[in-house]
């Protein structure tokens, strides 16, 4: 018979409460940051752009996504093509008030011979920064829907199959594994999505600036953005801890099934808390936090685990899962 560590669970619950309060209090907090001052000093064209600071700096490097992107050369009568995969560097900006489409033009260069001008809107729509963090953000924001539906379909089919064959089914909140990590991981995903929703609603320019100049240092960005970076990092940490805990408790087949269901649940939480109205997201996060805390507290109702199969038990005696005697 193995006695589980209730002290560790109690500490985890308290940490979840503290983290939830910090996230909710800081979700709307924003303070001016040095990005604005640095960008203004770098561009030197504040008067030209009417005091507006661009989200990207001179000498920023971009990768072309469009099959063909045309750069105009002075006096805008000739044009030169750049192809998908080419890298461009920003040289300068210019304002053309007479242009009815986009008055702001950007001068970019692929090499010394390939230099030209393009409307900023057209440029930003067809490029991605070369930084791997920016490319990861770009890929995830545009590609998460299809993998989610494929993952959900695979999980539902597997769920029906295991139900038909009367095989054991484990899922978050339904015959869950004996671990706090799945609940904490799902809550962190919901909290991260709520923070992202807050960024998009209250300070979208902060997220746009981060997209063009990313960093993994949470202390080098505004507080709410730093909190988002920390929450994403915690998702990765608890995800690794979950893998270690899961494969020590179940077979490989059951572990893969559980991970598929948990991944579907986490992506659903991300989509829901990202796209729902931001104030409703706060209320839903509070409700989901209450459910998670109840699940963590309910784990104290199983103070023992079977010494043979590891199943949760209320009291000592015969294990209801494998029939082993625990004294």
C-alpha positions in Angstrom: 0.0 0.0 0.0 1.3 3.4 -1.0 0.2 6.5 0.9 -0.1 9.5 -1.4 1.4 12.9 -0.5 -1.6 15.1 0.4 0.6 18.0 1.3 1.8 18.3 -2.2 -1.7 18.4 -3.5 -2.7 21.1 -1.0 0.3 23.2 -2.1 -0.8 22.7 -5.7 -4.3 23.9 -4.9 -3.0 27.0 -3.2 -0.7 27.8 -6.1 -3.6 27.5 -8.5 -5.6 30.0 -6.4 -2.8 32.5 -6.3 -2.1 32.1 -10.1 -5.7 32.6 -10.9 -6.0 35.8 -8.9 -2.8 37.2 -10.5 -4.1 36.4 -14.0 -7.5 38.0 -13.4 -6.1 41.1 -11.7 -3.4 41.7 -14.3 -5.4 40.9 -17.4 -6.4 44.5 -18.0 -3.2 46.0 -16.7 -0.9 47.7 -19.2 1.9 50.3 -18.8 3.8 52.1 -21.5 7.0 50.3 -22.4 10.3 51.1 -23.9 9.3 49.6 -27.3 7.6 52.9 -28.2 10.6 55.0 -27.3 13.1 52.7 -29.0 11.1 52.5 -32.2 10.7 56.3 -32.3 14.4 56.7 -32.0 15.1 54.1 -34.6 12.7 55.2 -37.3 13.4 59.0 -37.1 10.2 59.6 -39.2 7.7 60.4 -36.5 6.7 63.7 -38.2 6.4 61.9 -41.5 4.1 59.2 -40.0 2.2 61.7 -37.9 3.7 60.4 -34.7 2.6 56.8 -35.3 5.2 54.1 -34.5 5.4 51.1 -36.8 5.4 47.6 -35.2 8.6 46.7 -37.1 11.9 48.5 -37.2 14.3 49.4 -40.0 16.5 46.5 -41.1 13.8 44.0 -40.1 14.0 40.8 -42.0 11.0 39.2 -43.6 10.3 36.0 -45.6 8.0 36.2 -48.6 4.9 34.0 -48.4 3.2 34.9 -51.7 4.2 33.1 -54.9 5.1 36.4 -56.4 5.4 39.9 -54.9 6.0 42.9 -57.1 8.2 45.8 -55.9 7.8 49.1 -57.6 10.8 51.1 -58.6 11.0 54.9 -59.0 9.2 56.6 -60.6 6.7 53.8 -59.9 6.6 52.8 -63.6 8.8 49.8 -63.4 8.4 46.8 -61.1 10.5 43.8 -60.1 9.3 40.5 -58.7 10.4 38.6 -55.6 9.4 35.0 -55.1 8.2 32.8 -52.3 11.0 32.1 -49.8 13.0 35.2 -50.6 14.1 37.3 -47.7 13.5 41.1 -47.6 15.0 43.8 -45.4 13.2 47.0 -44.6 15.0 50.1 -45.7 12.7 53.1 -45.2 9.1 54.4 -45.3 7.4 57.1 -47.4 4.0 58.7 -47.2 2.0 59.3 -50.4 -1.3 61.0 -49.4 -2.6 60.9 -53.0 -2.7 57.1 -53.0 -6.3 56.1 -52.3 -5.4 52.5 -51.4 -2.6 52.9 -48.9 -0.7 56.1 -48.3 2.2 54.4 -46.5 4.8 52.7 -48.7 7.8 50.7 -47.6 11.1 50.4 -49.3 12.5 46.8 -49.1 15.5 45.1 -50.6 16.3 41.4 -51.4 19.9 42.3 -52.5 21.7 45.3 -53.9 20.1 44.9 -57.3 16.6 44.0 -56.1 15.2 47.1 -54.3 11.8 48.6 -54.6 8.7 50.1 -52.9 5.4 48.4 -51.9 2.3 49.4 -50.0 2.6 48.5 -46.3 -0.7 46.6 -46.2 0.2 44.5 -49.2 3.7 43.8 -47.7 2.5 42.7 -44.3 -0.2 40.5 -45.7 2.4 38.5 -47.8 5.4 38.2 -45.4 6.4 36.6 -42.1 9.3 37.6 -39.9 12.3 35.2 -40.1 12.4 34.8 -36.4 11.4 31.2 -35.5 9.1 32.4 -32.7 7.2 34.7 -35.2 7.0 31.9 -37.7 5.6 29.5 -35.0 3.0 32.2 -34.0 2.1 32.6 -37.7 1.8 28.8 -38.3 -0.3 28.2 -35.1 -2.7 31.1 -35.7 -3.5 30.0 -39.2 -3.3 26.2 -38.9 -4.8 25.1 -35.5 -8.4 24.6 -36.8 -7.8 21.7 -39.1 -5.6 19.7 -36.7 -8.2 20.2 -34.0 -11.0 18.7 -36.0 -8.8 15.8 -37.2 -7.7 15.2 -33.6 -11.3 15.4 -32.3 -12.6 13.0 -35.0 -9.8 10.5 -34.3 -10.6 10.7 -30.5 -14.3 10.2 -31.0 -13.8 7.2 -33.3 -11.3 5.7 -30.9 -13.7 6.4 -28.0 -16.6 4.6 -29.8 -14.3 1.7 -30.6 -13.1 1.2 -27.0 -16.6 1.5 -25.7 -17.8 -1.2 -28.1 -15.0 -3.5 -27.1 -15.5 -2.7 -23.4 -12.0 -1.5 -23.0 -11.0 0.9 -20.2 -11.6 4.6 -21.0 -9.8 7.4 -19.3 -10.5 11.0 -19.9 -10.2 14.3 -18.1 -13.0 14.3 -15.5 -14.1 10.8 -16.6 -12.2 8.0 -14.8 -9.2 10.3 -14.8 -5.7 9.2 -14.1 -4.3 9.6 -10.6 -2.4 12.9 -11.4 -3.0 16.6 -10.9 -1.1 17.5 -14.0 -4.0 17.1 -16.6 -6.3 19.4 -14.6 -3.5 22.0 -14.1 -2.5 21.7 -17.8 -6.1 22.3 -19.0 -6.5 25.2 -16.7 -3.2 26.8 -17.8 -4.4 26.5 -21.4 -7.7 28.3 -20.6 -5.8 31.0 -18.7 -3.3 31.5 -21.5 -6.1 31.8 -24.0 -7.9 34.3 -21.8 -4.7 36.4 -21.6 -4.3 36.3 -25.4 -7.9 37.4 -25.7 -7.2 40.3 -23.4 -4.1 41.3 -25.4 -6.1 41.3 -28.6 -9.0 43.3 -27.1 -7.2 45.9 -25.0 -3.7 46.3 -26.4 -3.5 44.7 -29.9 -0.6 46.9 -30.8 1.5 45.3 -28.0 0.9 41.8 -29.5 1.6 43.1 -33.0 4.9 44.6 -31.9 5.8 41.3 -30.2 5.0 39.4 -33.3 7.6 41.4 -35.3 10.1 41.5 -32.5 9.6 38.4 -30.2 11.5 37.3 -27.2 11.3 34.6 -24.6 12.3 36.9 -21.7 9.1 37.7 -19.8 10.8 40.6 -18.0 11.7 42.4 -21.3 8.0 43.0 -22.3 4.9 44.7 -20.8 3.6 42.8 -17.7 0.5 41.3 -19.3 2.6 40.0 -22.2 5.3 38.7 -19.8 2.5 36.8 -17.9 1.3 35.3 -21.2 4.9 34.1 -22.0 5.2 32.6 -18.5 1.8 30.8 -18.8 2.9 29.3 -22.2 6.1 28.1 -20.6 4.2 26.5 -17.7 2.0 24.7 -20.3 5.2 23.1 -21.7 6.6 22.3 -18.3 3.4 20.6 -17.0 3.0 18.9 -20.3 6.4 17.2 -19.9 5.5 16.3 -16.3 2.2 14.8 -17.5 3.9 12.6 -20.0 6.2 11.2 -17.4 3.4 10.6 -14.9 1.0 9.1 -17.5 3.3 6.5 -19.0 4.1 5.3 -15.5 0.4 4.6 -14.7 -1.1 3.1 -17.9 -0.2 1.1 -21.0 1.1 2.8 -24.1 -2.2 2.3 -25.9 -4.3 3.8 -23.1 -1.8 6.6 -22.7 -2.0 7.6 -26.4 -5.8 7.5 -26.2 -5.8 9.7 -23.1 -3.3 12.2 -24.6 -5.5 12.4 -27.8 -8.5 13.3 -25.7 -6.7 15.7 -23.5 -5.2 17.5 -26.5 -8.6 17.8 -28.1 -10.0 19.2 -24.8 -7.1 21.7 -24.5 -7.4 23.0 -28.1 -11.2 23.4 -27.5 -10.5 25.5 -24.4 -8.0 27.6 -26.4 -10.4 28.2 -29.2 -13.3 29.0 -26.8 -11.5 31.4 -24.5 -9.7 33.1 -27.4 -12.8 33.9 -29.5 -15.5 34.5 -26.9 -16.2 38.0 -25.7 -13.4 39.0 -23.4 -15.5 39.7 -20.3 -17.5 36.5 -20.8 -14.1 34.8 -21.0 -13.2 36.1 -17.5 -16.5 34.7 -16.1 -16.0 31.4 -17.8 -12.4 31.2 -16.5 -13.6 31.7 -13.0 -16.2 29.0 -13.4 -13.7 26.6 -15.0 -11.2 27.4 -12.2 -13.8 26.5 -9.6 -14.4 23.2 -11.4 -10.6 22.5 -11.5 -10.2 23.3 -7.9 -13.0 21.0 -7.0 -11.4 18.2 -9.0 -8.1 18.8 -7.2 -9.8 18.9 -3.8 -11.7 15.7 -4.6 -8.4 13.9 -5.1 -8.0 14.0 -1.3 -10.9 11.5 -1.2 -8.5 8.8 -2.4 -5.7 8.8 0.2 -4.5 5.4 -0.9 -3.3 3.7 -4.1 -3.2 0.0 -4.9 0.2 -1.5 -4.5 -0.4 -3.8 -7.5 -2.1 -1.7 -10.2 -1.8 1.8 -8.8 -5.6 2.5 -8.9 -7.0 5.0 -6.5 -8.7 3.7 -3.3 -10.7 5.2 -0.5 -9.6 2.7 2.1 -7.3 -0.2 2.6 -8.5 -3.6 1.6 -9.3 -5.4 -1.7 -8.6 -3.3 -4.8 -11.9 -2.9 -6.8 -9.9 -2.8 -10.1 -7.5 -5.8 -9.8 -8.6 -7.6 -6.7 -5.2 -7.3 -4.9 -5.3 -7.2 -1.1 -3.8 -4.0 0.4 -3.1 -4.0 4.1 
